[in-house]
Amino acid sequence: MGKLKDVAEDKEHNLEVLGTFVRLGVVCWSGFIITLNYIELPMIKKTANTDITFVASIFGSALYSFGLQTNNGKGSSKPPVCPMAKKPEEIKS
């Protein structure tokens, strides 16, 4: 019975790690697309009017999932709720 519990906990940990890497990949991808919108590379032609609103919203959401929040100039007195910063005992209750 103890082995089964260890395997289940290991599987859960592996899924958490995979989820973190997926979110990190989304942050890198969206950051790269946003950066390409503002720089000119000789091998990539820049289009005239590129709307990056969707990519920027994904970038902001992915950053927020890590507990980072973009500053929009308004003072916020309440810190963001980040489940990754909580202890396992606090999450279960």
C-alpha positions as CSV (number, residue, x, y, z in Angstrom):
1,M,0.0,0.0,0.0
2,G,2.9,2.3,0.7
3,K,4.4,1.8,-2.7
4,L,1.1,2.7,-4.4
5,K,0.9,5.9,-2.4
6,D,4.5,6.8,-3.4
7,V,3.8,6.1,-7.1
8,A,0.7,8.3,-6.9
9,E,2.6,11.1,-5.3
10,D,5.5,10.8,-7.8
11,K,3.0,10.9,-10.7
12,E,1.4,14.1,-9.2
13,H,4.8,15.7,-8.8
14,N,5.7,14.9,-12.4
15,L,2.5,16.5,-13.6
16,E,3.3,19.6,-11.6
17,V,6.7,19.8,-13.2
18,L,5.3,19.2,-16.7
19,G,2.7,22.0,-16.1
20,T,5.4,24.4,-15.0
21,F,7.5,23.7,-18.1
22,V,4.5,24.1,-20.4
23,R,3.7,27.5,-18.8
24,L,7.3,28.5,-19.1
25,G,7.3,27.5,-22.7
26,V,4.2,29.7,-23.3
27,V,5.9,32.7,-21.6
28,C,9.0,32.2,-23.8
29,W,7.0,31.8,-27.0
30,S,4.7,34.8,-26.4
31,G,7.6,36.9,-25.3
32,F,9.5,36.0,-28.5
33,I,6.5,36.9,-30.7
34,I,6.1,40.2,-28.9
35,T,9.8,40.9,-29.3
36,L,9.7,40.1,-33.0
37,N,6.9,42.7,-33.4
38,Y,9.3,45.5,-32.2
39,I,12.6,44.5,-33.8
40,E,13.6,44.1,-37.5
41,L,15.7,41.1,-38.5
42,P,17.2,41.0,-42.0
43,M,15.8,37.6,-42.7
44,I,12.2,38.3,-41.5
45,K,10.2,41.0,-43.2
46,K,8.1,43.1,-40.9
47,T,4.4,43.5,-41.7
48,A,2.8,46.9,-41.5
49,N,0.0,46.6,-39.0
50,T,0.4,43.7,-36.7
51,D,-2.0,43.3,-33.8
52,I,-0.4,41.5,-30.9
53,T,-3.2,41.9,-28.4
54,F,-4.0,38.2,-28.2
55,V,-0.3,37.3,-27.7
56,A,0.1,40.0,-25.1
57,S,-2.9,38.8,-23.2
58,I,-1.5,35.2,-23.2
59,F,1.9,36.6,-22.1
60,G,0.3,38.5,-19.2
61,S,-1.8,35.5,-18.2
62,A,1.2,33.1,-18.2
63,L,3.2,35.6,-16.1
64,Y,0.3,35.9,-13.7
65,S,0.2,32.1,-13.3
66,F,3.7,32.3,-12.0
67,G,2.7,35.1,-9.5
68,L,4.1,38.0,-11.6
69,Q,1.8,40.8,-12.4
70,T,2.3,43.5,-15.0
71,N,2.1,47.0,-13.6
72,N,-0.6,49.2,-15.3
73,G,0.2,52.3,-13.3
74,K,-2.6,51.9,-10.8
75,G,-1.6,51.3,-7.3
76,S,-2.9,47.9,-6.1
77,S,-3.0,47.4,-2.3
78,K,-3.9,43.7,-2.6
79,P,-1.1,41.3,-3.7
80,P,-2.0,38.6,-6.3
81,V,-3.0,35.2,-5.0
82,C,-0.3,32.7,-6.2
83,P,-1.0,29.0,-5.5
84,M,2.7,28.1,-6.1
85,A,3.7,30.3,-3.2
86,K,1.4,28.5,-0.7
87,K,2.6,25.7,1.4
88,P,1.0,22.2,0.7
89,E,-0.9,22.3,4.0
90,E,-2.6,25.6,3.0
91,I,-3.7,24.3,-0.4
92,K,-5.4,21.2,0.9
93,S,-7.6,23.1,3.4
